Amino acid sequence: MNGIELSPQAAQQSWRGNLHEVVGNMNLSISTAAREIAQEP
C-alpha cells in the first residue's frame, strides 16, 4: 500500500527535480550568452 502511495510522489519529485535542473541550465546558457554579447565591441 505504501509503495503504491509513494510511487507517484517520488515520480513527481523526480520530475520537478529534472525540470528545475533544465530551467537552471537554460538560465545558465542565457546568462552566458548575454555575457558573451556584452563583451562584443
C-alpha distance matrix in Angstrom:
0.0 3.8 5.4 5.3 6.4 8.6 10.2 12.4 13.4 14.5 16.2 17.9 19.1 20.4 22.1 23.6 24.8 26.5 28.0 29.4 30.8 32.5 33.9 35.2 36.8 38.4 39.8 41.1 42.8 44.3 45.7 47.0 48.8 50.1 51.5 53.2 54.6 55.9 57.7 59.6 63.3
3.8 0.0 3.8 5.4 5.0 5.9 8.5 10.9 11.0 11.8 14.2 15.7 16.3 17.9 19.9 21.2 22.1 24.0 25.7 26.7 28.1 30.1 31.5 32.4 34.2 36.0 37.1 38.4 40.2 41.8 42.9 44.3 46.2 47.5 48.7 50.5 52.1 53.2 54.9 57.0 60.6
5.4 3.8 0.0 3.8 5.4 5.0 6.0 9.3 10.1 10.0 11.9 14.2 15.0 15.7 17.9 19.7 20.3 21.8 23.8 25.1 26.2 28.0 29.7 30.7 32.2 34.0 35.5 36.5 38.2 40.0 41.3 42.4 44.2 45.7 47.0 48.5 50.2 51.5 53.1 55.1 58.7
5.3 5.4 3.8 0.0 3.8 5.5 5.5 7.5 9.4 10.3 11.3 13.3 15.0 15.9 17.3 19.2 20.5 21.8 23.3 25.0 26.3 27.7 29.3 30.8 32.2 33.7 35.3 36.7 38.1 39.6 41.2 42.5 44.1 45.5 47.0 48.6 50.0 51.4 53.2 55.0 58.6
6.4 5.0 5.4 3.8 0.0 3.8 5.7 6.6 7.3 9.2 10.9 11.8 13.3 15.1 16.4 17.6 19.2 21.0 22.1 23.4 25.2 26.8 28.0 29.4 31.2 32.6 33.8 35.4 37.1 38.4 39.8 41.3 43.0 44.2 45.7 47.5 48.8 50.0 51.9 53.8 57.4
8.6 5.9 5.0 5.5 3.8 0.0 3.8 5.8 5.3 6.0 8.5 9.9 10.5 12.1 14.1 15.3 16.3 18.2 19.8 20.8 22.4 24.2 25.6 26.6 28.4 30.1 31.3 32.6 34.4 35.9 37.1 38.5 40.4 41.6 42.9 44.7 46.2 47.4 49.2 51.2 54.8
10.2 8.5 6.0 5.5 5.7 3.8 0.0 3.8 5.4 5.2 6.0 8.5 9.9 10.4 12.0 14.1 15.2 16.3 18.1 19.7 20.9 22.3 24.1 25.4 26.8 28.4 30.0 31.3 32.7 34.4 35.9 37.1 38.7 40.2 41.7 43.2 44.6 46.1 47.8 49.6 53.3
12.4 10.9 9.3 7.5 6.6 5.8 3.8 0.0 3.8 5.5 5.0 6.0 8.5 9.7 10.2 12.0 13.9 15.1 16.1 17.9 19.7 20.7 22.1 23.8 25.4 26.5 28.1 29.8 31.1 32.4 34.1 35.6 37.0 38.3 40.0 41.6 42.8 44.2 46.2 47.9 51.5
13.4 11.0 10.1 9.4 7.3 5.3 5.4 3.8 0.0 3.8 5.4 5.0 6.2 8.5 9.7 10.4 12.1 14.2 15.1 16.2 18.2 19.8 20.8 22.2 24.1 25.5 26.6 28.2 30.0 31.2 32.5 34.2 35.9 37.0 38.5 40.3 41.6 42.7 44.7 46.6 50.2
14.5 11.8 10.0 10.3 9.2 6.0 5.2 5.5 3.8 0.0 3.8 5.4 5.1 6.1 8.5 9.8 10.4 12.3 14.1 15.1 16.4 18.3 19.8 20.8 22.4 24.2 25.5 26.7 28.5 30.1 31.3 32.6 34.4 35.8 37.1 38.8 40.4 41.6 43.3 45.3 48.9
16.2 14.2 11.9 11.3 10.9 8.5 6.0 5.0 5.4 3.8 0.0 3.8 5.5 5.0 6.0 8.5 9.7 10.5 12.1 14.0 15.2 16.4 18.2 19.7 20.9 22.4 24.1 25.4 26.8 28.4 30.0 31.2 32.7 34.3 35.8 37.3 38.7 40.2 41.9 43.6 47.3
17.9 15.7 14.2 13.3 11.8 9.9 8.5 6.0 5.0 5.4 3.8 0.0 3.8 5.4 5.0 6.0 8.4 9.8 10.3 12.0 14.0 15.1 16.2 18.0 19.7 20.8 22.2 24.0 25.5 26.6 28.2 29.8 31.3 32.5 34.1 35.9 37.0 38.3 40.4 42.1 45.7
19.1 16.3 15.0 15.0 13.3 10.5 9.9 8.5 6.2 5.1 5.5 3.8 0.0 3.8 5.4 5.1 6.0 8.6 9.8 10.3 12.2 14.2 15.2 16.2 18.2 19.8 20.8 22.2 24.1 25.5 26.6 28.2 30.0 31.1 32.5 34.4 35.8 36.9 38.7 40.8 44.3
20.4 17.9 15.7 15.9 15.1 12.1 10.4 9.7 8.5 6.1 5.0 5.4 3.8 0.0 3.8 5.5 5.0 6.2 8.6 9.8 10.5 12.3 14.2 15.2 16.4 18.3 19.9 20.9 22.5 24.3 25.6 26.7 28.5 30.0 31.3 32.8 34.4 35.8 37.4 39.3 43.0
22.1 19.9 17.9 17.3 16.4 14.1 12.0 10.2 9.7 8.5 6.0 5.0 5.4 3.8 0.0 3.8 5.4 5.1 6.1 8.5 9.8 10.5 12.2 14.0 15.2 16.4 18.2 19.8 21.0 22.4 24.2 25.5 26.8 28.3 30.0 31.5 32.7 34.3 36.1 37.8 41.4
23.6 21.2 19.7 19.2 17.6 15.3 14.1 12.0 10.4 9.8 8.5 6.0 5.1 5.5 3.8 0.0 3.8 5.4 5.0 6.0 8.5 9.8 10.4 12.0 14.1 15.1 16.2 18.0 19.7 20.8 22.2 23.9 25.5 26.5 28.2 30.0 31.2 32.4 34.4 36.3 39.8
24.8 22.1 20.3 20.5 19.2 16.3 15.2 13.9 12.1 10.4 9.7 8.4 6.0 5.0 5.4 3.8 0.0 3.8 5.5 5.1 6.2 8.7 9.9 10.4 12.3 14.2 15.3 16.3 18.3 19.9 20.9 22.3 24.2 25.5 26.7 28.5 30.1 31.2 32.9 34.9 38.6
26.5 24.0 21.8 21.8 21.0 18.2 16.3 15.1 14.2 12.3 10.5 9.8 8.6 6.2 5.1 5.4 3.8 0.0 3.8 5.4 5.0 6.2 8.6 9.7 10.5 12.3 14.2 15.1 16.4 18.3 19.9 20.8 22.4 24.1 25.5 26.8 28.4 29.9 31.6 33.3 37.0
28.0 25.7 23.8 23.3 22.1 19.8 18.1 16.1 15.1 14.1 12.1 10.3 9.8 8.6 6.1 5.0 5.5 3.8 0.0 3.8 5.4 5.1 6.1 8.5 9.8 10.5 12.2 14.1 15.2 16.4 18.2 19.7 21.0 22.3 24.1 25.6 26.7 28.2 30.2 31.8 35.5
29.4 26.7 25.1 25.0 23.4 20.8 19.7 17.9 16.2 15.1 14.0 12.0 10.3 9.8 8.5 6.0 5.1 5.4 3.8 0.0 3.8 5.5 5.2 6.0 8.6 9.8 10.5 12.1 14.2 15.2 16.3 18.1 19.8 20.8 22.2 24.2 25.5 26.6 28.5 30.5 34.0
30.8 28.1 26.2 26.3 25.2 22.4 20.9 19.7 18.2 16.4 15.2 14.0 12.2 10.5 9.8 8.5 6.2 5.0 5.4 3.8 0.0 3.8 5.5 5.0 6.1 8.6 9.8 10.4 12.2 14.1 15.2 16.2 18.2 19.7 20.8 22.4 24.1 25.4 26.9 28.9 32.6
32.5 30.1 28.0 27.7 26.8 24.2 22.3 20.7 19.8 18.3 16.4 15.1 14.2 12.3 10.5 9.8 8.7 6.2 5.1 5.5 3.8 0.0 3.8 5.4 5.1 6.2 8.6 9.8 10.5 12.2 14.2 15.1 16.4 18.2 19.8 21.0 22.3 24.1 25.8 27.3 31.0
33.9 31.5 29.7 29.3 28.0 25.6 24.1 22.1 20.8 19.8 18.2 16.2 15.2 14.2 12.2 10.4 9.9 8.6 6.1 5.2 5.5 3.8 0.0 3.8 5.4 5.0 6.1 8.5 9.8 10.4 12.2 14.0 15.2 16.3 18.1 19.9 20.8 22.2 24.3 26.0 29.5
35.2 32.4 30.7 30.8 29.4 26.6 25.4 23.8 22.2 20.8 19.7 18.0 16.2 15.2 14.0 12.0 10.4 9.7 8.5 6.0 5.0 5.4 3.8 0.0 3.8 5.4 5.1 6.1 8.6 9.9 10.5 12.1 14.2 15.2 16.3 18.3 19.8 20.8 22.6 24.7 28.2
36.8 34.2 32.2 32.2 31.2 28.4 26.8 25.4 24.1 22.4 20.9 19.7 18.2 16.4 15.2 14.1 12.3 10.5 9.8 8.6 6.1 5.1 5.4 3.8 0.0 3.8 5.4 5.0 6.1 8.6 9.8 10.3 12.2 14.0 15.1 16.4 18.2 19.7 21.1 22.9 26.6
38.4 36.0 34.0 33.7 32.6 30.1 28.4 26.5 25.5 24.2 22.4 20.8 19.8 18.3 16.4 15.1 14.2 12.3 10.5 9.8 8.6 6.2 5.0 5.4 3.8 0.0 3.8 5.4 5.1 6.1 8.6 9.7 10.5 12.1 14.1 15.3 16.3 18.1 20.0 21.4 25.0
39.8 37.1 35.5 35.3 33.8 31.3 30.0 28.1 26.6 25.5 24.1 22.2 20.8 19.9 18.2 16.2 15.3 14.2 12.2 10.5 9.8 8.6 6.1 5.1 5.4 3.8 0.0 3.8 5.5 5.1 6.1 8.4 9.8 10.4 12.1 14.2 15.1 16.1 18.3 20.2 23.7
41.1 38.4 36.5 36.7 35.4 32.6 31.3 29.8 28.2 26.7 25.4 24.0 22.2 20.9 19.8 18.0 16.3 15.1 14.1 12.1 10.4 9.8 8.5 6.1 5.0 5.4 3.8 0.0 3.8 5.5 5.2 6.0 8.5 9.8 10.4 12.3 14.1 15.1 16.6 18.7 22.3
42.8 40.2 38.2 38.1 37.1 34.4 32.7 31.1 30.0 28.5 26.8 25.5 24.1 22.5 21.0 19.7 18.3 16.4 15.2 14.2 12.2 10.5 9.8 8.6 6.1 5.1 5.5 3.8 0.0 3.8 5.5 5.1 6.1 8.5 9.8 10.5 12.2 14.0 15.4 16.9 20.7
44.3 41.8 40.0 39.6 38.4 35.9 34.4 32.4 31.2 30.1 28.4 26.6 25.5 24.3 22.4 20.8 19.9 18.3 16.4 15.2 14.1 12.2 10.4 9.9 8.6 6.1 5.1 5.5 3.8 0.0 3.8 5.4 5.1 6.0 8.5 9.9 10.4 12.0 14.2 15.6 19.1
45.7 42.9 41.3 41.2 39.8 37.1 35.9 34.1 32.5 31.3 30.0 28.2 26.6 25.6 24.2 22.2 20.9 19.9 18.2 16.3 15.2 14.2 12.2 10.5 9.8 8.6 6.1 5.2 5.5 3.8 0.0 3.8 5.5 4.9 6.0 8.6 9.7 10.3 12.3 14.5 17.8
47.0 44.3 42.4 42.5 41.3 38.5 37.1 35.6 34.2 32.6 31.2 29.8 28.2 26.7 25.5 23.9 22.3 20.8 19.7 18.1 16.2 15.1 14.0 12.1 10.3 9.7 8.4 6.0 5.1 5.4 3.8 0.0 3.8 5.4 5.1 6.3 8.7 9.8 10.8 12.9 16.5
48.8 46.2 44.2 44.1 43.0 40.4 38.7 37.0 35.9 34.4 32.7 31.3 30.0 28.5 26.8 25.5 24.2 22.4 21.0 19.8 18.2 16.4 15.2 14.2 12.2 10.5 9.8 8.5 6.1 5.1 5.5 3.8 0.0 3.8 5.4 5.1 6.1 8.5 9.9 10.9 14.7
50.1 47.5 45.7 45.5 44.2 41.6 40.2 38.3 37.0 35.8 34.3 32.5 31.1 30.0 28.3 26.5 25.5 24.1 22.3 20.8 19.7 18.2 16.3 15.2 14.0 12.1 10.4 9.8 8.5 6.0 4.9 5.4 3.8 0.0 3.8 5.4 5.0 6.0 8.6 10.1 13.4
51.5 48.7 47.0 47.0 45.7 42.9 41.7 40.0 38.5 37.1 35.8 34.1 32.5 31.3 30.0 28.2 26.7 25.5 24.1 22.2 20.8 19.8 18.1 16.3 15.1 14.1 12.1 10.4 9.8 8.5 6.0 5.1 5.4 3.8 0.0 3.8 5.5 5.0 6.3 9.0 12.2
53.2 50.5 48.5 48.6 47.5 44.7 43.2 41.6 40.3 38.8 37.3 35.9 34.4 32.8 31.5 30.0 28.5 26.8 25.6 24.2 22.4 21.0 19.9 18.3 16.4 15.3 14.2 12.3 10.5 9.9 8.6 6.3 5.1 5.4 3.8 0.0 3.8 5.4 5.2 6.7 10.4
54.6 52.1 50.2 50.0 48.8 46.2 44.6 42.8 41.6 40.4 38.7 37.0 35.8 34.4 32.7 31.2 30.1 28.4 26.7 25.5 24.1 22.3 20.8 19.8 18.2 16.3 15.1 14.1 12.2 10.4 9.7 8.7 6.1 5.0 5.5 3.8 0.0 3.8 5.4 5.3 8.8
55.9 53.2 51.5 51.4 50.0 47.4 46.1 44.2 42.7 41.6 40.2 38.3 36.9 35.8 34.3 32.4 31.2 29.9 28.2 26.6 25.4 24.1 22.2 20.8 19.7 18.1 16.1 15.1 14.0 12.0 10.3 9.8 8.5 6.0 5.0 5.4 3.8 0.0 3.8 5.5 8.0
57.7 54.9 53.1 53.2 51.9 49.2 47.8 46.2 44.7 43.3 41.9 40.4 38.7 37.4 36.1 34.4 32.9 31.6 30.2 28.5 26.9 25.8 24.3 22.6 21.1 20.0 18.3 16.6 15.4 14.2 12.3 10.8 9.9 8.6 6.3 5.2 5.4 3.8 0.0 3.8 6.3
59.6 57.0 55.1 55.0 53.8 51.2 49.6 47.9 46.6 45.3 43.6 42.1 40.8 39.3 37.8 36.3 34.9 33.3 31.8 30.5 28.9 27.3 26.0 24.7 22.9 21.4 20.2 18.7 16.9 15.6 14.5 12.9 10.9 10.1 9.0 6.7 5.3 5.5 3.8 0.0 3.8
63.3 60.6 58.7 58.6 57.4 54.8 53.3 51.5 50.2 48.9 47.3 45.7 44.3 43.0 41.4 39.8 38.6 37.0 35.5 34.0 32.6 31.0 29.5 28.2 26.6 25.0 23.7 22.3 20.7 19.1 17.8 16.5 14.7 13.4 12.2 10.4 8.8 8.0 6.3 3.8 0.0
